[in-house]
């Protein structure tokens, strides 16, 4: 788990701009979902091609948060990244050819095959939880997954974002959710990046322009207060 949080100068800037740190007055369990992103072998397994070592440090906080939210009626959704191949081409050629080194491309593509994806073994998945596959950083961009359709069908308008990487898939999903009129909360102690600086940068981007940032304890307290 990262040992950094939002800098005071950013908090001061937010307070001067909108008069309060947290943009949402309350969190309603009936309209919220916990969205846990990319907590799977490709990112959590030691030595994996896209390993985020800090992701293993947020397993216990995610398990604790999910266990606290389920009795309040908050659904838990595990969003996993997957890319498919056909005729020797992946469904995200730009990424694999432009942003992945030659020596790890094949391993990365193989590790992300849809048939291989499952939630990281140390996370506690309830039978009532949902698993959603995405094929882009953001689970909310058009065509990347069915997450938006699922959320709207359930009457959910608030997303509690956890997982990895804080500054890539978590932030991308929260940003797009906000553009689609969903309220997003990044749960800072349940997100992990490759460095403290990248993690904090994402938190500061979100709190200024795209949503809220809270600890898991703050989220649970707000949810319980609403009930």
VEXLOSE-80467 format. One line per 10 residues: number of its first residue (from 1); their letters; for each residue x, y, z of C-alpha. Coordinates in Angstrom, 3 decimals, decimal comma. Layout:
NUM = A = X/Y/Z | ...
END
This chain:
1 = XXXXXXXXXX = 0,000/0,000/0,000 | 1,276/3,466/-0,848 | 2,333/5,807/1,937 | 1,362/9,028/0,184 | -1,830/11,003/-0,163 | -3,018/14,280/-1,689 | -0,706/17,226/-0,964 | -1,969/20,101/1,147 | -1,419/22,574/-1,686 | -3,858/20,604/-3,838
11 = XXXXXXXXXX = -6,388/20,472/-1,010 | -6,049/24,247/-0,613 | -6,596/24,711/-4,350 | -9,720/22,552/-4,309 | -11,138/24,381/-1,283 | -10,533/27,754/-2,914 | -12,234/26,638/-6,102 | -15,352/24,870/-4,824 | -15,457/25,529/-1,088 | -15,327/21,903/0,001
21 = XXXXXXXXXX = -13,027/18,949/-0,493 | -15,581/16,215/-1,169 | -17,858/16,977/-4,130 | -20,673/14,587/-3,163 | -22,869/15,185/-0,118 | -23,510/11,493/0,556 | -22,960/7,976/-0,744 | -26,078/5,851/-1,183 | -25,422/2,094/-0,945 | -28,474/1,403/-3,106
31 = XXXXXXXXXX = -26,959/3,380/-5,986 | -23,287/2,429/-5,568 | -20,991/-0,370/-6,716 | -17,445/-1,344/-5,821 | -15,462/-1,688/-9,058 | -12,178/-3,572/-8,565 | -9,958/-3,223/-11,620 | -7,256/-5,538/-13,008 | -6,521/-7,514/-9,853 | -5,453/-10,579/-11,852
41 = XXXXXXXXXX = -2,325/-12,653/-12,532 | -0,867/-10,403/-15,246 | -0,543/-7,571/-12,719 | -0,429/-9,316/-9,324 | 1,744/-12,391/-9,913 | 5,438/-11,938/-9,001 | 7,450/-11,902/-12,223 | 4,388/-11,465/-14,445 | 4,945/-9,439/-17,653 | 3,014/-6,432/-16,327
51 = XXXXXXXXXX = 3,621/-6,923/-12,606 | 2,595/-4,156/-10,215 | 4,273/-5,267/-7,007 | 2,240/-2,832/-4,889 | -0,968/-4,530/-6,030 | -0,352/-7,351/-3,578 | -0,297/-4,787/-0,776 | -3,890/-3,725/-1,416 | -5,367/-7,230/-1,293 | -6,225/-7,053/2,425
61 = XXXXXXXXXX = -7,787/-3,544/2,202 | -9,883/-4,595/-0,814 | -11,075/-7,750/0,942 | -11,964/-5,721/4,039 | -13,811/-3,076/2,034 | -15,786/-5,592/-0,013 | -16,762/-7,500/3,118 | -18,025/-4,282/4,730 | -19,995/-3,157/1,679 | -21,755/-6,393/0,707
71 = XXXXXXXXXX = -24,039/-6,425/3,811 | -25,047/-2,857/2,930 | -26,276/-4,049/-0,448 | -23,361/-2,662/-2,479 | -22,524/-5,003/-5,392 | -18,888/-5,931/-5,978 | -17,677/-6,139/-9,574 | -14,290/-7,500/-10,566 | -13,184/-5,921/-13,852 | -10,424/-7,917/-15,546
81 = XXXXXXXXXX = -8,377/-6,980/-18,592 | -8,380/-9,374/-21,540 | -7,259/-9,148/-25,158 | -7,956/-11,725/-27,845 | -6,010/-12,773/-30,929 | -7,273/-13,785/-34,348 | -5,171/-14,655/-37,400 | -2,052/-13,559/-35,552 | -3,428/-10,119/-34,633 | -4,672/-8,899/-31,286
91 = XXXXXXXXXX = -7,750/-6,748/-30,728 | -5,469/-3,880/-29,601 | -2,663/-3,790/-32,155 | -1,724/-0,165/-31,434 | -0,966/-0,946/-27,809 | 0,948/-4,183/-28,287 | 2,981/-2,929/-31,257 | 3,688/0,555/-29,961 | 3,854/0,351/-26,176 | 5,162/-3,156/-25,397
101 = XXXXXXXXXX = 8,785/-4,200/-25,946 | 9,409/-6,969/-28,469 | 10,862/-9,322/-25,878 | 7,751/-9,258/-23,662 | 5,016/-8,796/-26,287 | 4,247/-12,479/-26,783 | 4,213/-13,164/-23,028 | 1,937/-10,208/-22,395 | -0,537/-11,136/-25,130 | -0,602/-14,735/-23,933
111 = XXXXXXXXXX = -1,131/-13,696/-20,311 | -4,098/-11,509/-21,268 | -6,061/-14,115/-23,204 | -9,719/-13,991/-22,159 | -9,794/-17,685/-21,326 | -6,946/-17,232/-18,809 | -8,434/-14,427/-16,706 | -9,536/-14,854/-13,113 | -9,472/-12,754/-9,975 | -6,144/-12,883/-8,105
121 = XXXXXXXXXX = -6,110/-15,915/-5,808 | -5,741/-13,975/-2,542 | -8,866/-11,900/-3,106 | -12,142/-13,076/-1,590 | -14,845/-13,370/-4,255 | -18,449/-13,906/-3,209 | -20,757/-15,987/-5,430 | -22,977/-12,913/-5,822 | -20,119/-10,792/-7,195 | -19,879/-10,097/-10,932
131 = XXXXXXXXXX = -16,871/-10,500/-13,206 | -16,623/-8,168/-16,215 | -13,952/-8,298/-18,934 | -12,546/-5,180/-20,614 | -10,103/-4,805/-23,512 | -8,962/-1,202/-23,019 | -7,582/0,764/-20,077 | -10,994/2,234/-19,338 | -13,869/-0,109/-18,623 | -16,298/2,699/-19,459
141 = XXXXXXXXXX = -15,144/3,725/-22,925 | -17,520/2,651/-25,694 | -16,909/-0,915/-26,817 | -14,415/-1,888/-24,115 | -16,818/-3,780/-21,835 | -20,445/-4,192/-20,776 | -19,874/-2,378/-17,492 | -21,842/0,773/-18,303 | -24,846/-1,234/-19,506 | -24,770/-3,402/-16,369
151 = XXXXXXXXXX = -24,549/-0,400/-14,060 | -27,399/1,467/-15,723 | -29,608/-1,618/-15,646 | -29,033/-1,822/-11,883 | -29,764/1,862/-11,264 | -26,207/2,548/-10,113 | -24,751/6,036/-10,477 | -21,791/5,927/-8,065 | -18,605/3,923/-8,664 | -16,112/3,146/-5,917
161 = XXXXXXXXXX = -12,876/2,510/-7,800 | -10,193/0,135/-6,488 | -7,433/-1,915/-8,101 | -4,421/-1,280/-10,304 | -2,842/0,775/-11,768 | -4,123/3,848/-9,957 | -2,959/6,198/-12,713 | -3,837/4,044/-15,733 | -6,886/1,772/-15,707 | -8,374/3,044/-12,446
171 = XXXXXXXXXX = -8,043/6,695/-13,380 | -9,103/6,108/-17,002 | -12,255/4,295/-15,887 | -13,149/6,977/-13,347 | -12,548/9,799/-15,835 | -14,798/8,220/-18,461 | -17,423/7,426/-15,846 | -17,559/11,111/-14,908 | -17,967/12,068/-18,588 | -20,960/9,719/-18,672
181 = XXXXXXXXXX = -22,500/11,368/-15,584 | -21,502/8,720/-13,045 | -20,130/9,818/-9,698 | -16,685/8,337/-9,079 | -14,787/7,816/-5,841 | -11,188/6,590/-5,951 | -10,542/4,545/-2,806 | -6,957/5,573/-2,205 | -5,809/2,757/0,099 | -7,334/0,180/-2,250
191 = XXXXXXXXXX = -5,464/1,342/-5,369 | -1,871/0,626/-6,415 | 0,546/2,014/-9,002 | 4,191/1,410/-9,934 | 5,375/4,290/-7,741 | 4,171/6,616/-5,007 | 4,469/9,591/-7,347 | 2,227/8,049/-9,994 | -0,319/6,985/-7,378 | -0,473/10,460/-5,828
201 = XXXXXXXXXX = -0,658/12,146/-9,234 | -3,790/10,149/-10,049 | -5,391/10,994/-6,709 | -4,719/14,677/-7,277 | -6,087/14,606/-10,826 | -9,281/12,951/-9,636 | -9,987/15,189/-6,622 | -9,530/18,346/-8,693 | -11,570/17,549/-11,792 | -13,143/14,103/-11,998
211 = XXXXXXXXXX = -14,536/12,795/-8,729 | -13,753/12,164/-5,103 | -10,902/10,520/-3,207 | -11,507/8,763/0,112 | -9,985/6,048/2,247 | -11,871/2,782/2,577 | -12,814/3,667/6,161 | -14,285/6,975/4,997 | -16,295/5,206/2,291 | -17,752/2,694/4,738
221 = XXXXXXX = -18,591/5,418/7,263 | -20,427/7,421/4,598 | -22,327/4,337/3,441 | -23,369/3,380/6,946 | -24,469/6,942/7,671 | -26,742/6,811/4,634 | -28,516/3,733/5,953
END
